[in-house]
Amino acid sequence: MEGVYDPDKRKLLSAVCHGLLFFNVSLISIGVPIGLLLISDDPVVKENAKESVNMHLNLWVLSGVLAFLYFILIGFLLVPVLVPLFIVANFVLPAWAVYKSLTEPNEVHRYPFIFRLPL
């Protein structure tokens, strides 16, 4: 059944799902993976879309936690540790996911260290 799906389309749609994490502050960036999750019939694209939605939600929760900690003064102590981790999670991990989606189109990329919701 794997040969039925167009590999170029699979690469493009999977890379788009993960690449939109660079624009994490907009609602459109999560709307496209949700739309692909609903309309795509390719199982790899669906799994990549689920993983992208989960990463979006994790980054939004992490942003809220960082903002809360920063404003209650504990954040001043934790900012040097947590902000670099947030930058890695927000830029390096999606870049790696796009690369993996383009080089290995038949594999689903899984982000490390995130909480996965059953979508």
Secondary structure, DSSP 4 states (H G I P E B T S, - for coil): -GGGS-HHHHHHHHHHHHHGGGGTTSSHHHHHHHHHHHH---HHHHHHHHHHHHHHHHHHHHHHHHHHHHHTSSHHHHHHHHHHHHHIIIIIHHHHHHHHHHH-TTS----TT-PPP--
